[in-house]
Amino acid sequence: MYSQVKKYYPYINPHDPCPPIRVKTYSTPPELYVGFQRMNLPQYNPREALNRGTLWPVFYSPYGKYENSKP
């Protein structure tokens, strides 16, 4: 199973005056993990599709706070 939220560990300069962010996260779109759109994919009902911004659950990518993110 894949994860849409990836993380990496950046280089931390010992002479940097700012406190380091040890783990950074970023989001990847779900289209990267679908080679092509197959026929008869499951679909949301029309109201839920409008709320989620897509008709197909496989393409849904929620916005949200990631681990170690600051507001």
N, CA, C and O of each residue as an XYZ file, in Angstrom:
284
protein
N       0.845     -1.188      0.000
C       0.000      0.000      0.000
C       0.884      1.244      0.000
O       1.936      1.269      0.640
N       0.466      2.233     -0.694
C       1.227      3.465     -0.787
C       0.716      4.490      0.221
O      -0.367      4.341      0.785
N       1.496      5.506      0.428
C       1.095      6.612      1.293
C       1.198      7.894      0.488
O       2.201      8.108     -0.193
N       0.194      8.748      0.547
C       0.237     10.014     -0.178
C       1.106     11.038      0.537
O       1.512     12.027     -0.073
N       1.396     10.828      1.801
C       2.244     11.743      2.556
C       3.623     11.114      2.684
O       3.784     10.031      3.247
N       4.601     11.812      2.155
C       5.980     11.342      2.216
C       6.744     12.197      3.212
O       6.337     13.315      3.527
N       7.853     11.662      3.706
C       8.687     12.448      4.610
C      10.153     12.231      4.261
O      10.541     11.197      3.716
N      10.946     13.231      4.589
C      12.377     13.116      4.377
C      13.111     13.838      5.500
O      12.527     14.637      6.233
N      14.390     13.544      5.619
C      15.217     14.086      6.692
C      16.277     14.990      6.071
O      17.261     14.495      5.521
N      16.091     16.311      6.152
C      17.040     17.216      5.499
C      18.360     17.317      6.266
O      18.453     16.975      7.445
N      19.354     17.790      5.563
C      20.643     18.049      6.192
C      20.477     19.168      7.205
O      19.790     20.152      6.934
N      21.093     19.029      8.362
C      21.040     20.049      9.408
C      22.428     20.635      9.559
O      23.366     19.955      9.976
N      22.543     21.890      9.217
C      23.815     22.588      9.305
C      24.096     22.925     10.764
O      23.240     23.523     11.416
N      25.256     22.567     11.304
C      25.549     22.875     12.708
C      25.711     24.362     12.975
O      25.660     24.786     14.130
N      25.907     25.174     11.923
C      26.111     26.618     12.109
C      24.855     27.435     11.823
O      24.895     28.665     11.838
N      23.754     26.761     11.567
C      22.503     27.458     11.299
C      21.940     27.992     12.608
O      21.779     27.229     13.561
N      21.631     29.312     12.679
C      21.123     29.882     13.936
C      19.662     29.515     14.241
O      19.213     29.657     15.379
N      18.928     29.050     13.240
C      17.516     28.700     13.448
C      17.397     27.276     13.989
O      18.239     26.427     13.694
N      16.363     27.016     14.773
C      16.165     25.638     15.237
C      15.847     24.731     14.043
O      15.089     25.122     13.156
N      16.411     23.543     14.018
C      16.220     22.683     12.843
C      14.837     22.015     12.799
O      14.218     21.748     13.828
N      14.394     21.765     11.604
C      13.210     20.933     11.384
C      13.758     19.589     10.947
O      14.245     19.451      9.825
N      13.685     18.617     11.804
C      14.365     17.342     11.561
C      13.658     16.457     10.535
O      14.310     15.720      9.794
N      12.338     16.528     10.490
C      11.585     15.726      9.524
C      10.647     16.659      8.777
O       9.876     17.397      9.390
N      10.715     16.625      7.449
C       9.812     17.430      6.631
C       8.879     16.491      5.879
O       9.275     15.395      5.481
N       7.631     16.930      5.687
C       6.642     16.112      5.001
C       6.104     16.866      3.788
O       6.097     18.096      3.750
N       5.657     16.103      2.809
C       5.020     16.672      1.632
C       3.998     15.679      1.096
O       4.036     14.491      1.414
N       3.099     16.184      0.290
C       2.009     15.365     -0.232
C       2.240     15.072     -1.713
O       2.718     15.929     -2.458
N       1.897     13.856     -2.130
C       1.947     13.495     -3.541
C       0.524     13.229     -4.020
O      -0.285     12.688     -3.266
N       0.205     13.597     -5.254
C      -1.164     13.391     -5.739
C      -1.452     11.920     -6.018
O      -0.550     11.178     -6.406
N      -2.687     11.494     -5.827
C      -3.031     10.090     -6.045
C      -2.906      9.656     -7.506
O      -2.820      8.459     -7.779
N      -2.893     10.594     -8.445
C      -2.763     10.231     -9.860
C      -1.439      9.523    -10.146
O      -1.332      8.781    -11.122
N      -0.435      9.746     -9.303
C       0.860      9.098     -9.496
C       0.783      7.589     -9.332
O       1.608      6.862     -9.885
N      -0.189      7.115     -8.585
C      -0.269      5.694     -8.254
C      -1.307      4.934     -9.072
O      -1.516      3.740     -8.855
N      -1.959      5.621    -10.013
C      -2.944      4.976    -10.869
C      -2.397      5.034    -12.296
O      -2.295      6.113    -12.880
N      -2.050      3.884    -12.853
C      -1.477      3.859    -14.191
C      -2.445      4.375    -15.244
O      -2.070      5.195    -16.083
N      -3.659      3.914    -15.209
C      -4.716      4.373    -16.102
C      -6.039      4.182    -15.381
O      -6.137      3.409    -14.427
N      -7.042      4.888    -15.843
C      -8.339      4.826    -15.183
C      -9.133      3.656    -15.751
O      -9.556      3.683    -16.906
N      -9.328      2.648    -14.944
C     -10.071      1.458    -15.365
C     -11.566      1.743    -15.464
O     -12.073      2.696    -14.873
N     -12.252      0.907    -16.217
C     -13.705      1.019    -16.307
C     -14.331      0.504    -15.011
O     -13.751     -0.337    -14.324
N     -15.499      1.007    -14.691
C     -16.308      0.561    -13.553
C     -15.625      0.767    -12.209
O     -15.762     -0.063    -11.310
N     -14.890      1.866    -12.062
C     -14.336      2.200    -10.749
C     -15.481      2.570     -9.814
O     -16.493      3.107    -10.265
N     -15.339      2.294     -8.520
C     -16.378      2.732     -7.576
C     -16.524      4.255     -7.618
O     -15.553      4.976     -7.846
N     -17.747      4.732     -7.396
C     -18.017      6.168     -7.448
C     -18.728      6.618     -6.182
O     -19.477      5.862     -5.563
N     -18.472      7.882     -5.810
C     -19.233      8.513     -4.732
C     -20.605      8.892     -5.267
O     -20.791      9.018     -6.477
N     -21.558      9.072     -4.372
C     -22.834      9.622     -4.816
C     -22.612     11.093     -5.173
O     -21.606     11.662     -4.750
N     -23.503     11.730     -5.931
C     -23.253     13.092     -6.417
C     -22.965     14.117     -5.316
O     -22.076     14.954     -5.473
N     -23.701     14.061     -4.211
C     -23.478     15.042     -3.149
C     -22.093     14.871     -2.511
O     -21.377     15.848     -2.293
N     -21.729     13.629     -2.217
C     -20.415     13.383     -1.617
C     -19.294     13.711     -2.605
O     -18.236     14.190     -2.197
N     -19.512     13.461     -3.887
C     -18.511     13.791     -4.902
C     -18.266     15.296     -4.954
O     -17.125     15.731     -5.109
N     -19.324     16.094     -4.826
C     -19.139     17.548     -4.801
C     -18.374     17.987     -3.552
O     -17.546     18.895     -3.619
N     -18.644     17.353     -2.428
C     -17.939     17.702     -1.190
C     -16.466     17.318     -1.250
O     -15.615     18.044     -0.734
N     -16.161     16.199     -1.867
C     -14.784     15.703     -1.918
C     -13.995     16.221     -3.105
O     -12.765     16.166     -3.099
N     -14.678     16.723     -4.122
C     -13.992     17.281     -5.280
C     -13.621     16.258     -6.343
O     -12.901     16.587     -7.286
N     -14.091     15.047     -6.213
C     -13.848     14.015     -7.217
C     -14.964     12.984     -7.169
O     -15.586     12.767     -6.129
N     -15.202     12.362     -8.295
C     -16.241     11.346     -8.365
C     -15.730      9.981     -7.898
O     -16.511      9.160     -7.419
N     -14.435      9.737     -8.032
C     -13.864      8.429     -7.739
C     -13.043      8.441     -6.457
O     -12.165      9.290     -6.302
N     -13.307      7.526     -5.543
C     -12.552      7.476     -4.285
C     -11.046      7.286     -4.465
O     -10.264      7.737     -3.628
N     -10.634      6.623     -5.546
C      -9.208      6.384     -5.749
C      -8.450      7.704     -5.980
O      -7.245      7.766     -5.736
N      -9.137      8.751     -6.444
C      -8.499     10.039     -6.684
C      -8.692     11.038     -5.553
O      -8.293     12.195     -5.685
N      -9.281     10.630     -4.468
C      -9.511     11.538     -3.341
C      -8.234     11.704     -2.529
O      -7.598     10.724     -2.141
N      -7.875     12.936     -2.283
C      -6.699     13.254     -1.478
C      -7.080     14.357     -0.501
O      -7.164     15.521     -0.892
N      -7.311     14.015      0.759
C      -7.767     15.027      1.714
C      -6.661     16.012      2.079
O      -5.482     15.662      2.146
N      -7.072     17.232      2.309
C      -6.144     18.222      2.839
C      -6.146     18.065      4.344
O      -7.181     17.779      4.945
N      -5.010     18.247      4.942
C      -4.961     18.112      6.384
C      -3.584     18.427      6.906
O      -2.650     18.694      6.150
N      -3.484     18.389      8.197
C      -2.191     18.641      8.821
C      -1.379     17.362      8.821
O      -1.894     16.285      9.119
N      -0.132     17.488      8.492
C       0.767     16.348      8.499
C       1.465     16.271      9.844
O       1.379     17.186     10.663
N       2.145     15.184     10.051
C       2.953     15.064     11.257
C       4.046     16.130     11.214
O       4.575     16.446     10.148
N       4.370     16.663     12.348
C       5.453     17.631     12.506
C       5.225     18.935     11.749
O       6.184     19.666     11.501
N       3.998     19.245     11.380
C       3.744     20.510     10.704
C       3.313     21.545     11.729
O       2.691     21.227     12.743
N       3.657     22.781     11.441
C       3.298     23.872     12.349
C       2.187     24.686     11.717
O       2.166     24.850     10.497
N       1.251     25.208     12.528
C       0.143     25.992     11.969
C       0.598     27.309     11.389
O      -0.221     28.076     10.882
